[in-house]
Amino acid sequence: MVSVGQERVQGKYTVDASYFYGNILPHSKSIYHLITGHPDGVILSFNRRTFGNREWESAYNYPDYGASFHYQNMKNISLGEMYGVYGHYNFYFLNRSLMFRAGAGVVYNTNPYDKETNFRNNAYGISFMPSAYFMLNYQKPDLWNGLGLQAGLSFIHYSNGSLKAPNTSTNTVALNVGINYTFSKNQLLAYVSRDSTVNYRQRVKFNFELKGGLCESDVIGAGQYPYYAVSAYADRRLGRKSALQLGADFFWAKYLKDFIAFKSISFPEEELDPDTDYRKAGIFAGHELFVNKLSVVVQAGLYVYSPYKATGSHYQRVGLKYYFTDKVFSSMLLKTHGANAEVLEFGVGVRL
């Protein structure tokens, strides 16, 4: 069933600009020497409103989607400056006065680690790296001639996902304040409510996924090695937005083979056998949040076979899946051990 809401809004497109000022969180003692000031910067965004023309839009209270550019001065000469581009979604609450934004993209760092010229920067091993940011804003649009105000909190994460050492990463928490502007004020548009007749509950489905990536151990200069993983899991879709997962993983992290050999020679007191198997297997449970063709995945796993135990007994994943069809999908997932990223996984899979 389709119905047109009484509330009408002006304009399909908006832009906003925010200035932020905050702190780098001291999540690891190894980056304490890099926290020497209060980083600040700007976030510029272009947004496309949705009005319920597609079912997922009304299901998520008519979010925006768009693109962001950001600049951040880390206020430390060793960390340099950041320039980033992101894709994002804006989700609304409290009669659309509260906006939550989630963005993912790529940033460029002006001063990564260099063993001769910048050995203090143990946070970023390369210039180009993945990044994510979140923003929670209270906003008042169109206060005067399309101009409005917004203010809130931002969280910005930079990490190269262990593509190259070092990779301690940084997290910035900041206050932000800014303005927004609505285009085409004379264009009145109405929200469309779509009551879906689709029953999204499904029987158990079986998924098979191949993943790969590149990673380097924490030993600087050890070199990048291929990473492979195979996942087999069952999922049960509970409704429009959620599915639960339960499955198993098998890992071939080639960097560990070299790292085990290095440790056995460099630290003989640990009595590590250089022939210790680097391969691992685990079981995991997860949750998948469906938006449209895109979904958000969170998983928590336990190693059941792990001869080399220095990485811990638990692992986690968070990331995105994109469905080309109902049965074929791709994924981009960050695998971590607690706060320590191991690899950025890129995968393809089938759901049967």
N, C-alpha and C positions, 0 to 999 in steps of 0.2 A: 504494500500500500504506500502511495506517495502523497504527501501533503505539503503545502507551502506555508511556512511560518509567517506570523504576523510581523516579526521584526525585520526591518529592511536596513541594509548597511550601504555605505557609499564607497564605491571603488573596489576593483579586483586586485590591484597591486599596491604594495606599500614598500617603503624603504625606512631603515632606521640606522642611527649612529650612536654608539655608546663609548664613553671613556671609562676605563677601569683602573683601579689602584689597589694593590693588595700585598700578599706575602707568598713566598715559596714555602711550602710545607716541608719541615725537616724529617722526611719519612725514613731517611737513612743517615747514619753518622758520617758516611763517606762523602756526603755533599754539604756538610756544615760549613766548610770553608768557602763554598760558592754562594752562600746566602749573606749578602753584604748590603742589601738595600731593599726598597719596596718597588717591585716591578710595576710598570704601568703600560698602557697602550690603548688602542682603539679597536672596535669591532664594527664593521660596516656590513649591512645586510640588505638583500633584495628578497621580497616575500610575495608569493602568489597565494591569495586566499582561496579556500574551497567553500562550496555552497551546497554540497549534497548531490551533485550530478552523478557521482558514483557512490555505491553503497557504503564503502569503507569511510567516506568523508563524514557522513552523518553518524556512523558508528563511533567515531572518535571525536565527536563534537566539533566538526569542521576545522581541522588544523590547517595551518599554512605550510607550504614547503618552499624552499628557496636556496640561495647561495650566500655565503659569507666570505668576507676578507678580513683578516685581522693582522695587526702589528703589535708586537710586545717588546719593550726594552727590559731585559732581564736585570738591569742595574748591577751587572757584574761583567767586567771586561772579558773574563774567561768564558762566560756563557754566551756573550754576544747578543744578537737581536733575532727575533723571529718574525717571519712573514708566512701567513698561511691562507689557504683557500679550503672551503668546506661546503658540503651539502648539508642542509638541516631541515628539521621539522619543528614547528611551533605548536604546542598543545595548550588548550585553554581551560580554565577553571574559574569558579566564583563569578558567574555571569560574564565571563571573558575578560575580567579585570586582571586575572593572574595568568601569566604566560610562562610555560616551561619549554625551553628549547634544548634539543639534542643535536649536535653536529659532529660530523666525522670528515676528515680530509687529510691533506698533506701540508707540512710546513717546511720552510727553508731556514736553516740556522746559519748565521754569518760567521761563526767561529767555533767549529767542532774541534774535537780532540786532535792534537798533533804532537807526536812524541818529542819534537824539537821546539816548536813555537807555541804550543798551548797544551802542555802536559797536565795542567791543573783541571782541565775540563773533563772530568770522568763521568759526566752526565750524558753527553751526546757523542757517539762515535762517528756519525756521518752528518752531512748537511741536510739531506732530504730524508724526512721521517714521517711516519703516521702520527696523527694527533686527533684528539677528541675534546670537545668542550660542551659544557652544560651551562644554561643560564636560567635563572628564576627571576622574573620581573613582574612588578606591579606596573600597569600601564594605563594611561588615559589618552586614547587617540582623539584626533580632530577637536582639540580645544579651541583652535583658532585657524580658520582657512586651511584646514587639512593637517595642521601641525599638532602634535601631541607630545606628551612626556612619558618617560619610563625610568624606573630605577629598580635595583635589586642586587643579586649576587651572581658571580660567575665562577666556574671551576674549569681550568684548562690543563690538560695532560699532554706532555710530550714524551715520546719514547720511540726508539728505533726497533723495538721488538726483538732485540738480540740479533739483528741482522749483522751487526758489527760491534765489537767491544771498543771502548767501554759503553755501558748502557744502564747507568744508574737511574736515569729519567728524572723529571721534575713535575711537580703539581703546584699550580698557582690557584689560590683562593682570593677573590677580589670583590670589592664593591664596585658597582657600575651605575652610571647615570647617563641618560641620553634623551634624544628626541626621535620622533617618528613622523612620517608624512604619508598621507593617503592620496593616491592619484585618482583622477576622474571623479571628482566629488559629485558631479551631476549625474553619475550612473548609479541608479538605485537597484540593488540586487537583494533577493530574498533567500533565506536558508530553506532548503528542501529536506524534509524528513522522510526517510525511506525505511519502512518497516519490512525487513527482509522476511520472505517466506521460505528461505533456504534453511534446511536443518543441517547445521555444521557439525553436529556430533557424528563421529565416524567410528567404525570398528578399528581394531588394532592394525596399523600399517607397519611395514618393514622397510627400513632404510639401509642403503649401502653407500658408503662415501669414501672416496680416495682423496687424500690431502697431501700437500707438499709445501716446501718452503726452503729458506736458507737461514742458517744461524751460525753463530760463533760462540765459543765458550767465553768465560770471564777472563781468560788469559789473553791480554792484548797482543795482537799479531799472530794468534794461533791459526787464523785463516777461516774462511767460510766453508761450510759443509752442507750437502743436501740433507733434507729432513723429509721423511715419509711417514704416513700414518694411514691405517685402514680402520674405519669405524663401521660397526654393524649394530643397529639399534631398532627397537620397536617404539612406536609412538601411538598415543591415543588422543585424538582431538576431542576436547570437552565442549567446545562451543565456538562462537565467532572469533574469539581472541586467543584462546589458550589451547596448548597441547602439552602433555607430559611425555618424557622420554626415559628409556632405560636401555642401556646397551653396553658394548665392550669396545675397547680400542687396542690396537697393536701398533707399536711405535718403533721406527728405525731412525734414531737421531744420531747421524754419523759423527757429529762433533764430539759426542761422548766417547767414542772409540779412541779418538786422538787424545782427549782430555784424560782418560783413564791411564793411557800410556805415559803421558806427561807427569801425572801425579805419582805414579809408581816409581819413577826415576827421581823426581824432584823432592819427594817427601817419603823416603824409605822407612821412616819411623811409623808411618801409617800401615805398613805391611800390606799394601794393596797389590793384588795379583794383576799384572798387566793384561792377562787374558780374560779378566772379568767381562761377562757378557754386557754389552751396552744396550741391548734391546730391552723393551719394556712392554707390559700388557696391563690394562686396567679395566675397571668397570665404572660406569658413571650413571647419574640421574640428571635430568635436565628439564627445562621449561622453555617453550617456544611461544612468543607473542606475535600473532599475525596482525600486520597492518594492512597491506594490500598484497602485491606480489612480493613485497619485502617483509621479512620477519626478524625479530630479535631473539637470539639464543643465549641462554645461560646454562652452564653445565658444571657439575662438581664430580670429580672422579677420585678413585682409590686404586693405587697400583697393587696388583695381585701377583705380578712377576716383575721384580726389579732388583737384580743382583747388585747393581751399583746404586746405593741408597742415599748418596749425598744430596740428591735433589728433593728428598723428602718423600713421604708416603702418599701425599694428596696432590691433586692438580685441579685446575679450573680452566674454563673457557668462557669467553664472552665475545659476541660478534653478530654478524648479519648473514642471513640467507636470502637468496633471490630465486623465485620460482619462474622458470621459463615456461613450464607447463605444470599440470597437476602432479606429474611424476618426475620431472627433471629439474634439478636445482643446482645452484653454485653457492659457495660460502666463503666468507672471510672471517676467521676467528683468531683471537689472541689467546694462546695457551700460556698459562702462568703457574708458578708454584708460589702461592701467596702473593706477595708484592713483587716477586721476581719474574719478569717475562722470560719465557723460553723461546717462543717462536711465533711468527705471524703465519697462520695456516691458510692456504688457498685450496679450496676443494670443489669437487663436482660429485654429484650423487643422484641416486634414483630413490623414489618412494613408491612402494608397490603395495 
